[in-house]
Amino acid sequence: MPLPFWPHDQSLVALPSELGPEHVLASTAIPFAFSPVKIGGYWYSDGGLRQNVPLSPALRLGADALLAVSLGRVRPADEPAPHVFPGMSALLGKLLNGIFLDRMHWDLDRMGRINDVLDSGTAAYGEAFTETLQRELRARGRQPYRKVPFVSISPSADIGAVAADICRSGRLASDLGPVMRRLIVPAHDRSADLASYLLFDGAFAAELIALGRAAAARRADALGELL
């Protein structure tokens, strides 16, 4: 299968590679926190810094269905706001959320809209609608649209709040507890988004696994239909 090409975004280049541990390290190399990883003569950091449409590589490689795992929780409109300035660590956490989480939500919404357009066009104009649309898009040098069923799973709890609770409770299995509580976990904020990106700890991982299993159980019917 030929490698995908992004004709309208020259910042994205597909390279053939056999995935290994170094790719995992590179995918978690958040700038200013973890060093870039050198692979094949190039230095790599977390791809979310440049990948504005995180679902695009899977779609261009031919995926006909997607299971998307998002770590962001939709906050209720009546959730109280902090009464004091939370500190620079909280602002850095929100910045990382904007880079890594918001784009996934936007991309899922975009894909859902495309699926709805294709379904609506077929219902209104018949089966020829999709074929005509694809032909016109190709003539304009655009990637043809196609319907891709997907299921999105997200946690019911605020992962930043989970990180804050673990740091404050002293349940960390590593020696990072005092550092996290003093430098990264805001004293007046119930959430610690920055800590959730840096907390490579067994106790935190166990909480995330439990949240993931509960989220999958809530979407069991949708997952069964997708698979």
KEPA-645378 format. One line per 10 residues: for each residue x, y, z of N, C-alpha, C. Coordinates in pm, 1 decimal, decimal comma. Layout:
N
X/Y/Z/X/Y/Z/X/Y/Z; ...;
//
This chain:
227
84,3/-119,5/0,0/0,0/0,0/0,0/88,1/124,9/0,0; 62,2/221,0/-89,2/143,4/342,6/-92,3/123,4/427,1/33,2; 227,1/499,4/71,4/217,7/585,1/188,9/125,4/702,7/159,2; 51,8/749,3/259,0/-39,7/862,6/235,7/35,8/991,2/208,1; -30,6/1080,0/135,9/26,6/1210,0/100,8/-74,3/1317,4/134,6; -28,2/1423,6/201,7/-114,7/1534,7/239,8/-86,2/1651,9/145,3; -155,7/1662,0/32,6/-122,0/1765,6/-66,1/-146,0/1907,2/-16,7; -236,0/1924,1/80,5/-269,6/2059,4/126,1/-205,3/2093,0/260,9; -117,8/2006,3/309,7/-48,0/2033,4/435,5/93,4/1977,6/423,4; 184,5/2060,8/376,9/321,0/2016,8/350,4/399,8/1990,1/478,4;
344,6/2023,0/595,1/416,3/1997,2/719,9/405,9/1851,1/761,8; 318,8/1773,4/696,0/300,8/1632,7/729,6/362,8/1545,4/620,1; 456,3/1460,1/659,4/523,2/1370,7/565,3/520,6/1230,0/623,7; 470,5/1133,6/547,0/465,4/995,0/593,1/596,5/924,5/561,8; 651,4/853,5/660,9/776,1/779,3/643,9/753,5/634,2/685,8; 804,7/537,7/605,7/790,4/396,2/645,4/880,6/364,1/763,7; 830,9/285,2/858,0/911,1/252,8/975,3/849,8/133,1/1046,8; 936,0/54,8/1111,0/889,6/-52,4/1199,2/885,8/3,5/1340,7; 766,6/6,4/1399,7/749,1/71,3/1529,3/822,1/-4,0/1639,5; 884,9/73,8/1728,7/956,8/16,6/1840,9/944,4/104,9/1963,6;
1014,6/72,7/2071,5/1006,3/152,1/2195,2/1041,1/298,7/2175,1; 1135,1/326,3/2083,0/1175,0/465,4/2061,6/1058,9/549,8/2007,9; 968,3/488,3/1932,8/853,1/562,8/1881,6/756,5/597,6/1994,7; 743,5/506,9/2090,6/658,5/534,8/2207,4/716,7/650,3/2288,2; 849,8/646,6/2308,2/915,0/754,2/2382,2/897,7/887,9/2309,3; 912,3/885,6/2177,4/898,2/1009,3/2100,6/756,1/1063,2/2108,5; 657,3/973,5/2109,4/517,4/1018,1/2110,9/478,4/1080,6/2243,7; 558,7/1060,4/2347,8/530,6/1120,8/2478,4/631,3/1229,7/2514,6; 711,7/1270,1/2417,9/816,4/1369,9/2444,8/755,9/1510,4/2442,6; 692,3/1548,3/2551,0/634,8/1681,3/2563,6/748,1/1782,9/2577,4;
751,1/1887,9/2494,3/859,4/1986,5/2501,6/873,4/2047,9/2641,0; 996,0/2073,8/2679,8/1033,8/2133,2/2808,7/1016,9/2036,8/2925,9; 957,8/1919,0/2900,8/944,2/1819,7/3006,8/1027,4/1695,7/2977,2; 1023,9/1650,2/2850,8/1098,1/1530,6/2810,7/1176,8/1560,9/2683,7; 1295,7/1503,8/2674,5/1383,8/1530,5/2561,7/1329,5/1467,4/2433,2; 1349,5/1533,8/2317,8/1312,9/1471,6/2189,3/1390,1/1341,5/2168,9; 1338,1/1256,0/2083,3/1398,5/1125,2/2057,2/1446,1/1122,3/1912,3; 1569,9/1078,5/1891,3/1625,5/1072,9/1756,1/1593,3/938,9/1691,4; 1526,9/944,1/1575,7/1490,2/824,6/1500,2/1524,5/848,6/1353,1; 1608,9/763,1/1296,4/1642,1/775,4/1155,8/1703,7/908,4/1117,2;
1781,0/966,6/1206,7/1847,6/1092,5/1175,6/1765,7/1216,9/1204,3; 1639,2/1200,7/1249,5/1553,4/1314,4/1280,5/1515,0/1311,3/1428,5; 1488,9/1431,2/1483,2/1446,1/1441,8/1621,9/1294,6/1458,1/1627,0; 1230,3/1379,2/1714,3/1084,9/1379,1/1721,2/1036,3/1411,0/1862,2; 926,5/1488,3/1867,1/854,5/1513,7/1991,3/710,5/1468,5/1972,9; 627,7/1492,3/2073,0/488,0/1451,7/2065,4/422,8/1506,2/1938,7; 362,9/1417,5/1859,7/305,4/1457,4/1731,6/189,5/1553,8/1742,6; 127,7/1562,2/1860,8/15,6/1653,8/1877,2/53,4/1799,8/1859,2; 183,5/1830,2/1863,8/227,2/1968,5/1846,1/200,0/2018,2/1704,9; 205,1/1926,9/1606,1/185,8/1967,3/1467,0/64,3/1904,0/1401,3;
16,8/1792,6/1456,8/-91,1/1719,0/1392,7/-225,9/1777,0/1434,3; -277,1/1870,6/1352,4/-403,5/1936,4/1385,6/-524,5/1844,7/1367,7; -510,3/1742,7/1284,3/-620,4/1649,0/1260,5/-570,4/1508,6/1295,0; -577,7/1467,1/1420,9/-514,9/1342,2/1464,8/-573,0/1216,6/1401,0; -694,6/1222,7/1345,4/-753,1/1104,8/1282,6/-707,3/1087,3/1137,6; -647,2/1190,4/1081,0/-612,6/1188,8/939,4/-520,1/1073,6/900,2; -410,4/1044,3/973,6/-323,1/934,6/930,2/-395,9/801,1/919,8; -480,1/769,4/1018,3/-552,9/641,9/1013,8/-645,8/635,9/893,4; -714,1/746,7/865,0/-806,1/748,9/751,8/-731,8/736,9/619,6; -618,0/804,2/608,1/-542,9/799,8/482,5/-474,3/664,8/462,0;
-453,2/591,3/568,9/-397,4/457,1/556,6/-504,6/352,5/527,2; -630,8/397,7/518,3/-737,4/307,5/474,8/-830,1/256,0/581,2; -826,5/310,0/704,1/-916,8/262,8/809,3/-1062,1/283,8/767,1; -1145,5/180,8/784,1/-1287,3/193,2/749,0/-1376,8/201,9/871,5; -1316,3/202,8/990,6/-1388,0/223,4/1116,3/-1285,4/267,0/1220,1; -1327,9/347,9/1316,7/-1233,6/401,5/1414,8/-1288,6/388,2/1556,9; -1200,2/352,4/1647,7/-1228,1/358,7/1790,4/-1136,2/465,8/1847,6; -1192,8/576,4/1892,3/-1115,0/690,0/1942,3/-1125,2/696,5/2094,0; -1010,3/700,1/2159,7/-1004,9/711,5/2305,1/-959,0/852,6/2339,0; -1047,3/929,2/2398,9/-1015,5/1067,1/2436,3/-1000,9/1076,2/2587,3;
-904,7/1154,5/2633,0/-882,7/1170,9/2776,5/-951,9/1293,9/2832,2; -1019,5/1367,9/2746,4/-1087,5/1489,1/2791,5/-1229,7/1461,6/2833,5; -1272,4/1526,3/2939,9/-1410,0/1514,8/2988,6/-1483,7/1643,5/2957,5; -1607,6/1632,8/2910,5/-1688,7/1751,9/2885,5/-1736,1/1806,8/3020,0; -1694,6/1928,2/3050,9/-1727,4/1986,5/3180,4/-1870,5/2039,9/3181,5; -1944,9/2013,1/3286,8/-2081,2/2067,1/3295,3/-2080,3/2219,2/3303,3; -2183,9/2281,4/3247,9/-2188,3/2427,9/3241,8/-2194,2/2490,1/3380,8; -2250,3/2419,0/3480,0/-2265,5/2475,8/3613,9/-2147,6/2443,3/3705,6; -2038,7/2389,6/3650,8/-1922,9/2360,3/3734,8/-1861,8/2490,3/3785,8; -1841,2/2501,8/3915,7/-1790,3/2628,3/3970,5/-1649,5/2660,3/3923,9;
-1623,7/2787,7/3902,0/-1490,5/2833,0/3861,9/-1406,4/2862,3/3985,5; -1273,2/2850,6/3975,7/-1188,0/2881,4/4090,9/-1199,3/3029,0/4128,3; -1193,9/3056,3/4258,2/-1209,9/3193,6/4306,2/-1078,3/3269,4/4315,6; -967,2/3198,1/4303,6/-837,1/3262,9/4310,8/-755,0/3219,4/4190,5; -651,6/3297,0/4159,5/-563,3/3261,4/4048,5/-496,7/3128,5/4079,0; -512,5/3026,8/3993,1/-464,5/2891,8/4026,6/-314,0/2874,6/4018,4; -243,8/2964,0/3948,2/-99,0/2950,9/3938,0/-53,7/2911,9/3799,0; 77,6/2925,2/3774,5/132,1/2899,3/3642,6/122,8/2752,7/3603,3; 134,3/2661,0/3700,4/125,7/2519,4/3665,5/-11,3/2486,0/3609,5; -116,4/2548,6/3663,4/-251,4/2524,8/3612,0/-265,7/2578,9/3470,0;
-206,3/2696,1/3444,8/-212,8/2753,2/3309,7/-138,0/2665,7/3209,4; -24,1/2610,7/3249,1/50,1/2520,5/3160,6/-31,7/2395,1/3131,0; -103,8/2346,8/3231,3/-189,2/2230,4/3210,9/-298,3/2257,8/3109,7; -360,2/2376,3/3119,1/-464,4/2412,6/3022,4/-405,8/2429,1/2882,2; -282,9/2479,2/2874,8/-217,0/2492,8/2744,8/-197,8/2356,1/2680,2; -152,5/2258,3/2757,5/-135,7/2123,4/2704,7/-269,5/2062,2/2664,8; -374,7/2091,7/2741,0/-507,9/2043,4/2702,9/-547,1/2097,6/2566,0; -517,7/2225,4/2544,1/-551,9/2286,4/2416,2/-477,1/2223,1/2300,7; -354,7/2177,3/2326,1/-274,0/2116,2/2220,9/-316,4/1972,3/2194,4; -337,9/1895,5/2301,4/-353,7/1751,0/2285,2/-498,0/1701,1/2292,7;
-587,0/1771,2/2361,0/-722,6/1720,0/2379,5/-824,3/1787,0/2289,8; -819,6/1919,9/2279,0/-922,1/1992,2/2204,7/-923,3/1952,9/2057,3; -806,8/1922,2/2000,2/-800,3/1886,3/1859,4/-871,5/1754,4/1832,4; -862,8/1660,0/1924,8/-932,4/1533,3/1908,1/-1083,2/1555,6/1906,4; -1133,9/1637,6/1998,4/-1277,4/1666,2/2001,1/-1321,7/1731,9/1871,1; -1241,3/1826,3/1821,9/-1276,1/1896,3/1698,2/-1276,4/1799,7/1580,4; -1176,3/1710,2/1575,8/-1165,5/1617,5/1463,8/-1279,5/1515,7/1464,1; -1318,6/1468,1/1582,1/-1431,9/1375,7/1590,7/-1561,2/1443,4/1546,8; -1579,0/1569,1/1587,7/-1698,4/1642,5/1545,9/-1700,2/1660,8/1394,5; -1584,7/1690,9/1337,1/-1574,0/1709,0/1192,1/-1608,4/1579,6/1118,0;
-1557,4/1466,4/1167,1/-1585,8/1339,9/1101,4/-1733,8/1304,3/1112,9; -1793,8/1333,9/1228,8/-1936,5/1310,1/1244,0/-2018,4/1393,8/1148,2; -1975,9/1518,6/1125,8/-2046,6/1606,3/1032,2/-2036,1/1553,4/889,1; -1918,1/1504,6/850,6/-1901,4/1449,3/715,9/-1990,4/1326,3/697,6; -1994,3/1239,1/799,1/-2083,5/1122,6/791,2/-2228,2/1165,3/773,2; -2269,6/1269,6/846,6/-2407,8/1318,1/836,6/-2435,7/1377,7/698,8; -2337,7/1450,4/642,9/-2356,0/1508,9/509,5/-2373,9/1398,6/405,4; -2292,7/1294,3/412,1/-2303,1/1184,6/316,1/-2436,2/1111,2/330,7; -2479,1/1087,4/453,8/-2608,0/1020,7/475,4/-2723,9/1107,8/426,4; -2717,6/1237,6/459,2/-2824,9/1328,4/419,6/-2831,0/1344,6/268,1;
-2713,7/1356,0/202,9/-2711,3/1369,8/57,9/-2765,8/1247,0/-12,3; -2731,3/1128,8/38,2/-2782,6/1005,2/-20,8/-2933,2/993,6/-1,8; -2981,8/1033,1/117,1/-3125,5/1027,4/142,8/-3202,6/1124,0/53,7; -3143,0/1240,4/23,5/-3212,4/1342,4/-54,4/-3199,5/1321,0/-204,8; -3082,3/1272,0/-250,3/-3056,2/1267,5/-394,5/-3027,5/1127,4/-448,2; -3029,0/1027,4/-361,5/-3008,1/891,7/-408,1/-2862,8/848,0/-399,5; -2839,1/723,7/-437,6/-2706,1/664,4/-425,2/-2601,4/734,3/-512,0; -2644,8/801,9/-618,3/-2549,3/868,9/-707,1/-2484,1/990,4/-641,1; -2540,9/1037,4/-530,5/-2487,2/1157,9/-465,6/-2341,1/1139,3/-426,2; -2309,5/1029,4/-356,1/-2173,0/1007,7/-307,6/-2074,9/994,1/-423,1;
-2113,9/918,9/-527,0/-2025,9/900,5/-641,7/-1996,9/1033,2/-711,2; -2098,6/1116,5/-728,1/-2079,7/1246,8/-791,9/-1990,4/1336,2/-706,2; -2012,9/1334,4/-575,9/-1932,4/1415,3/-484,5/-1786,1/1373,2/-489,4; -1760,7/1243,1/-487,2/-1622,9/1194,5/-492,4/-1554,3/1237,5/-621,4; -1624,6/1229,0/-731,7/-1566,3/1265,8/-861,0/-1530,4/1414,5/-864,4; -1617,6/1498,7/-809,9/-1591,3/1643,2/-808,2/-1474,0/1676,0/-716,2; -1463,5/1608,3/-604,1/-1353,0/1633,9/-512,3/-1219,6/1593,9/-575,3; -1217,1/1479,2/-641,8/-1093,9/1436,9/-708,8/-1052,7/1537,5/-816,3; -1150,2/1590,2/-888,3/-1120,7/1687,6/-993,4/-1059,2/1814,7/-934,9; -1090,8/1844,9/-810,6/-1036,0/1963,4/-744,1/-908,3/1931,9/-666,1;
-858,3/1807,3/-677,9/-736,6/1769,6/-608,5/-754,9/1741,2/-461,7; -878,7/1716,6/-420,7/-909,1/1690,9/-279,9/-926,9/1541,2/-254,7; -901,5/1501,6/-129,3/-924,2/1363,9/-89,8/-1074,7/1336,2/-89,4; -1121,3/1228,4/-154,8/-1264,9/1197,5/-154,3/-1315,9/1170,3/-13,4; -1436,7/1214,4/13,6/-1500,9/1187,1/141,9/-1564,4/1048,7/138,8; -1561,8/981,3/251,7/-1631,3/854,2/265,7/-1681,4/841,6/408,3; -1787,1/767,5/424,3/-1843,9/751,2/557,8/-1758,6/654,0/637,8; -1721,7/695,0/758,4/-1640,7/610,8/846,6/-1710,1/601,2/981,8; -1768,3/486,9/1015,2/-1829,9/473,0/1147,9/-1723,6/479,9/1257,3; -1758,5/537,1/1370,2/-1661,9/548,4/1479,1/-1733,3/548,8/1613,2;
-1658,3/513,4/1715,3/-1705,1/520,6/1853,9/-1599,5/595,4/1932,6; -1643,5/692,0/2010,2/-1553,2/770,0/2095,2/-1577,3/733,3/2241,6; -1470,0/704,1/2312,2/-1476,4/670,8/2454,8/-1400,7/776,6/2533,2; -1462,6/828,0/2637,1/-1397,4/929,2/2721,2/-1430,0/900,9/2867,2; -1343,4/942,2/2958,8/-1364,5/912,0/3101,0/-1477,3/994,2/3160,6; -1539,8/939,7/3264,1/-1645,9/1012,0/3333,0/-1590,5/1108,7/3435,9; -1464,5/1092,3/3472,8/-1401,5/1177,6/3573,7/-1297,4/1268,4/3509,3; -1269,5/1378,4/3576,6/-1165,2/1471,0/3533,7/-1029,6/1409,4/3569,3; -949,9/1375,9/3467,8/-821,9/1309,9/3492,7/-727,4/1400,6/3571,4; -737,0/1531,7/3547,7/-656,9/1624,3/3627,2/-692,4/1617,8/3774,4;
-822,8/1603,6/3803,8/-866,5/1592,5/3943,1/-819,2/1461,1/4004,2; -819,3/1355,0/3924,6/-768,8/1226,2/3973,1/-620,4/1237,5/4008,0; -544,4/1304,3/3921,3/-401,4/1323,5/3948,2/-379,6/1404,4/4075,6; -460,5/1509,5/4093,7/-446,4/1592,7/4213,0/-477,1/1512,9/4339,0; -584,2/1431,8/4334,5/-621,1/1352,8/4452,8/-511,5/1254,2/4490,1; -451,1/1190,2/4389,9/-345,9/1092,5/4418,8/-222,2/1161,5/4475,2; -186,7/1276,5/4419,1/-68,8/1348,1/4469,3/-88,9/1393,5/4613,0; -208,7/1442,4/4643,9/-233,9/1494,1/4779,0/-254,5/1383,9/4881,7; -294,7/1265,2/4834,9/-323,7/1156,4/4929,5/-199,0/1081,3/4973,3; -86,4/1102,9/4902,9/35,9/1033,0/4937,3/39,6/890,1/4886,2;
-44,4/857,5/4788,5/-50,5/720,4/4736,2/49,0/695,0/4623,9; 130,6/791,3/4587,5/224,8/772,2/4478,2/326,8/665,2/4513,7; 352,0/575,4/4418,1/448,5/468,5/4441,0/591,8/515,6/4421,0; 611,0/630,3/4355,8/745,3/680,8/4328,3/782,2/790,9/4427,1; 902,0/846,2/4407,7/948,9/954,6/4494,2/905,7/1091,8/4443,9; 814,2/1095,9/4346,0/772,8/1223,0/4287,9/668,7/1295,2/4370,9; 611,8/1227,9/4470,7/502,0/1285,9/4546,5/528,3/1425,0/4600,3; 634,3/1445,3/4680,2/660,8/1578,7/4735,8/682,1/1684,7/4628,6; 753,6/1648,5/4520,9/778,9/1743,9/4412,6/648,5/1782,4/4344,2; 565,2/1683,7/4314,8/437,9/1710,5/4249,5/350,2/1801,8/4335,6;
339,9/1770,1/4462,5/253,5/1849,4/4550,8/303,6/1992,4/4564,9; 434,1/2010,8/4566,9/489,9/2142,9/4592,1/494,3/2230,4/4467,0; 523,1/2170,3/4350,7/547,6/2250,2/4231,2/437,0/2244,2/4126,5; 362,4/2134,9/4121,4/274,1/2113,0/4007,0/127,0/2111,6/4044,1; 91,5/2064,4/4161,9/-49,0/2055,4/4200,0/-93,7/2187,3/4262,4; -184,6/2263,4/4198,7/-228,4/2391,9/4252,6/-294,7/2376,4/4389,5; -262,8/2465,2/4478,5/-316,5/2454,6/4613,7/-465,4/2485,0/4619,5; -515,6/2572,3/4531,2/-654,7/2615,7/4539,4/-741,3/2557,8/4427,6; -687,9/2464,3/4350,7/-762,1/2409,3/4236,9/-778,5/2259,6/4258,0; -898,4/2209,4/4236,0/-923,8/2066,7/4255,3/-863,7/1982,9/4142,6;
-821,0/2047,2/4033,0/-766,8/1973,9/3919,6/-618,6/2007,3/3901,5; -542,9/1909,1/3853,6/-400,3/1929,2/3827,7/-369,4/1872,2/3690,5; -409,4/1945,6/3587,2/-393,8/1895,1/3451,2/-247,6/1872,0/3415,2; -158,8/1962,0/3456,4/-17,3/1945,5/3424,3/36,3/1816,3/3485,3; -0,2/1787,6/3608,7/46,2/1664,7/3673,5/-1,0/1540,9/3598,0; -119,7/1547,0/3540,1/-171,8/1430,1/3468,6/-88,6/1395,5/3346,3; -15,4/1492,3/3290,3/72,3/1466,1/3175,8/209,2/1412,0/3218,8; 247,9/1437,1/3341,3/382,9/1403,5/3387,5/386,4/1289,2/3487,3; 271,4/1244,3/3532,9/264,2/1149,6/3644,3/274,5/1005,6/3593,6; 396,2/960,3/3567,6/418,8/822,1/3526,6/434,7/738,5/3653,5;
321,8/698,6/3710,1/321,4/632,7/3839,9/218,5/520,0/3838,1; 249,4/410,2/3906,0/161,0/295,0/3906,1/24,1/322,1/3964,1; 16,5/398,9/4071,8/-112,6/427,1/4134,4/-202,0/507,5/4040,4; -144,0/604,0/3971,5/-221,0/684,5/3876,3/-263,3/599,0/3756,5; -172,5/513,5/3708,4/-205,1/425,9/3595,6/-320,7/332,7/3630,5; -323,5/282,6/3753,9/-431,9/193,6/3796,5/-566,4/265,9/3792,9; -567,4/392,7/3835,0/-690,9/471,9/3830,5/-735,9/492,9/3686,1; -640,9/520,0/3596,4/-675,3/541,2/3455,8/-730,1/413,3/3392,0; -671,9/299,4/3426,8/-721,0/171,9/3373,5/-864,1/146,5/3418,3; -892,4/175,0/3544,7/-1028,4/155,7/3595,6/-1126,5/248,4/3524,9;
-1086,6/373,3/3501,4/-1172,5/467,0/3429,0/-1196,5/418,6/3286,3; -1091,6/366,1/3222,1/-1105,2/316,3/3085,6/-1200,1/198,4/3076,1; -1190,6/107,0/3170,4/-1281,0/-8,8/3169,4/-1426,3/34,6/3191,3; -1446,5/128,7/3282,0/-1582,4/177,2/3307,6/-1638,5/249,1/3185,3; -1553,4/327,4/3116,8/-1597,8/399,0/2997,0/-1634,3/301,5/2886,3; -1554,0/196,0/2869,2/-1583,7/95,3/2767,1/-1713,1/21,8/2799,0; -1736,6/-6,1/2927,4/-1860,4/-75,2/2966,0/-1982,6/9,4/2934,2; -1970,9/140,6/2951,7/-2085,1/228,6/2921,1/-2115,7/229,0/2771,5; -2015,4/207,5/2687,7/-2035,6/208,5/2542,6/-2034,6/68,2/2484,7; -2067,9/-31,9/2565,3/-2058,5/-171,1/2520,9/-2141,4/-197,4/2395,9;
-2263,7/-145,6/2390,7/-2350,4/-170,1/2275,2/-2289,4/-108,2/2148,6; -2242,1/16,9/2159,7/-2182,9/83,6/2044,4/-2055,8/13,3/1998,8; -1975,1/-33,4/2094,0/-1853,0/-104,9/2058,8/-1885,0/-236,7/1988,9; -1986,6/-307,8/2038,5/-2026,6/-431,6/1974,9/-2071,4/-410,7/1831,7; -2145,8/-300,9/1810,2/-2191,4/-271,8/1674,2/-2075,1/-232,4/1582,7; -1977,2/-157,9/1636,9/-1862,2/-116,2/1556,8/-1776,7/-235,0/1517,4; -1758,3/-328,3/1611,7/-1667,3/-441,1/1590,1/-1734,9/-558,8/1523,6;
//
